[in-house]
Amino acid sequence: MTKMQSNTHMHDDLVHHTHGENCRHAEDHRRHAAEALARAERICRERGLRLTPIRRQALEALQADHRPVGAYDLADRISPAGGRRLAPISIYRALDFLVEQGFVHRLSSKNAYIACLHGHGANEVVAFLICEVCGGVDEDSSPAMKKAVAAIAETRQFSPSHQMVEIVGRCEHCRNAASS
């Protein structure tokens, strides 16, 4: 049995807030998690890779939350209830595998991980919209953004190995909650 965290957040004003139907990033995660897990299973089969129990538990725990999760918090979430906490090296190995396969993203600014629910290609430019109030993360990519980032890299004669943009601000839900 694993421990899962609810979608309740602590805001700047120290009022608890539960993300529900009005929170797009929480709803997107709930809606796409099963599809993303099935895609990960299929990709592992196609590539001849194993989605081991720890890898699967880590992926499911990340898919259950629309906020980035640190490795130690993830260890707490997937360790057996009442049992020993999984070793950090086991968690980091699972996360390395999940990142390599494109099932999970590492957000550098948060030193944390978030499930990739979109199944985009490895060479796509991905933007993460990180809410500074609730911590929710939306993921997006577009041909226009890819073109803009490619133009910047070309101008600087820079060869990117991976292309992620982290944008911090307030999500629609938190902006609307603050104005009401």
LOBADREN-179687 format. One line per 5 residues: number of its first residue (from 0); for each residue x, y, z of C-alpha. Coordinates in Angstrom, 1 decimal, decimal comma. Last residue first. Example, Ala and Ser with C-alpha at 12.3 -4.5 7.8 and 13.67 -1.06 7.14 Angstrom:
1> 13,7:-1,1:7,1  12,3:-4,5:7,8
This chain:
179> -13,0:37,1:-5,4  -9,9:38,5:-7,0  -7,5:36,1:-5,2  -9,5:33,1:-6,2  -9,5:34,2:-9,9
174> -5,7:34,6:-9,9  -5,4:31,2:-8,1  -7,5:29,4:-10,7  -6,0:31,1:-13,7  -2,5:30,1:-12,6
169> -0,1:32,6:-11,0  3,5:33,2:-12,1  6,6:31,2:-12,8  7,7:30,2:-16,4  10,1:27,3:-16,8
164> 11,3:26,8:-20,4  12,6:23,4:-21,4  14,8:22,5:-24,4  17,2:19,7:-24,2  20,6:19,2:-25,8
159> 20,6:22,7:-27,2  23,2:23,6:-29,9  24,0:27,3:-29,6  25,2:29,4:-32,5  23,8:32,4:-30,6
154> 21,4:33,3:-33,5  20,7:29,6:-34,0  19,7:29,2:-30,3  17,4:32,2:-30,4  15,9:31,0:-33,7
149> 15,4:27,5:-32,4  13,6:28,9:-29,3  11,2:30,9:-31,5  10,5:28,0:-33,8  9,8:25,6:-31,0
144> 7,5:28,2:-29,4  5,6:28,6:-32,7  5,4:24,8:-33,2  3,8:24,5:-29,7  4,5:23,0:-26,4
139> 2,6:23,1:-23,1  2,9:21,8:-19,5  0,8:23,2:-16,6  2,2:23,0:-13,1  0,5:23,5:-9,8
134> 2,5:25,0:-6,9  -0,6:26,6:-5,4  0,6:30,2:-5,2  3,8:30,4:-7,3  2,0:28,6:-10,2
129> 4,5:27,0:-12,5  3,8:27,3:-16,3  6,2:24,7:-17,8  7,2:25,2:-21,4  8,3:22,3:-23,6
124> 10,4:22,6:-26,7  10,1:19,3:-28,6  13,1:17,2:-29,4  12,1:14,3:-27,2  8,7:14,1:-28,8
119> 5,5:14,8:-26,9  3,6:12,2:-24,9  1,3:14,7:-23,2  1,0:13,6:-19,5  4,6:14,2:-18,5
114> 4,8:13,5:-14,8  6,5:16,1:-12,6  9,8:16,1:-10,8  11,6:18,3:-8,4  14,7:20,4:-8,0
109> 12,2:23,3:-8,1  14,0:25,6:-10,6  15,4:22,5:-12,4  12,0:21,0:-13,1  12,7:17,4:-13,9
104> 10,3:15,9:-16,4  8,7:12,5:-16,3  7,6:9,9:-18,9  10,2:10,9:-21,4  12,1:7,6:-21,3
99> 15,2:9,2:-19,9  13,1:11,0:-17,3  11,5:7,8:-16,1  14,8:6,0:-16,0  16,5:8,7:-14,0
94> 13,5:8,9:-11,7  13,7:5,1:-10,9  17,4:5,4:-10,3  16,8:8,4:-8,1  14,2:6,6:-6,0
89> 16,4:3,5:-5,6  19,3:5,7:-4,6  17,1:7,5:-2,0  16,5:4,1:-0,2  12,8:3,3:0,2
84> 11,4:4,1:3,6  11,0:1,1:5,9  7,6:-0,1:6,6  4,5:1,3:8,4  2,9:2,2:5,1
79> 5,1:0,8:2,3  7,3:3,5:0,7  5,7:5,2:-2,3  4,8:8,6:-0,8  7,8:8,9:1,5
74> 10,2:8,1:-1,4  8,4:10,8:-3,5  8,9:13,3:-0,8  12,6:12,4:-0,8  12,8:12,7:-4,6
69> 11,0:16,1:-4,8  7,5:16,4:-6,2  6,3:18,9:-8,8  2,6:19,8:-8,5  -0,2:18,2:-10,5
64> -0,2:15,2:-8,3  -1,5:11,7:-9,1  0,8:11,3:-12,1  3,8:11,7:-9,9  2,6:8,9:-7,6
59> 1,8:6,7:-10,6  5,3:7,3:-12,1  7,0:6,5:-8,8  4,9:3,4:-8,3  5,6:2,2:-11,8
54> 9,3:2,8:-11,4  9,3:1,0:-8,1  7,3:-2,0:-9,5  9,6:-2,2:-12,5  8,5:-0,7:-15,9
49> 10,9:-3,0:-17,8  12,3:-2,1:-21,1  12,1:-3,9:-24,5  11,6:-0,6:-26,4  8,1:-1,5:-27,6
44> 7,1:-3,0:-24,2  8,4:0,2:-22,4  6,5:2,4:-24,9  3,3:0,5:-24,3  3,6:0,7:-20,5
39> 4,4:4,4:-20,7  1,4:5,0:-23,0  -0,9:3,1:-20,6  0,4:5,3:-17,7  -0,2:8,5:-19,8
34> -3,8:7,4:-20,6  -4,5:6,7:-17,0  -3,0:10,1:-15,9  -4,8:12,2:-18,6  -8,1:13,3:-16,9
29> -6,7:13,6:-13,3  -3,7:15,6:-14,5  -5,8:17,8:-16,6  -8,2:18,4:-13,7  -5,4:19,5:-11,4
24> -4,0:21,8:-14,1  -7,4:23,3:-14,9  -8,5:24,1:-11,3  -12,2:24,9:-11,4  -13,3:21,3:-10,9
19> -11,4:20,9:-7,6  -8,3:22,2:-6,1  -8,7:22,3:-2,3  -7,6:25,4:-0,5  -6,2:25,8:2,9
14> -5,8:29,3:4,1  -2,3:30,3:5,1  -2,5:33,7:3,3  0,4:32,6:1,0  -1,6:29,5:0,1
9> -1,4:26,0:1,6  -2,6:23,4:-0,9  -5,0:20,5:-0,8  -4,8:18,1:-3,7  -4,4:15,1:-1,5
4> -1,1:13,2:-1,0  -0,8:9,5:-1,7  0,7:6,9:0,6  1,3:3,5:-0,8  0,0:0,0:0,0
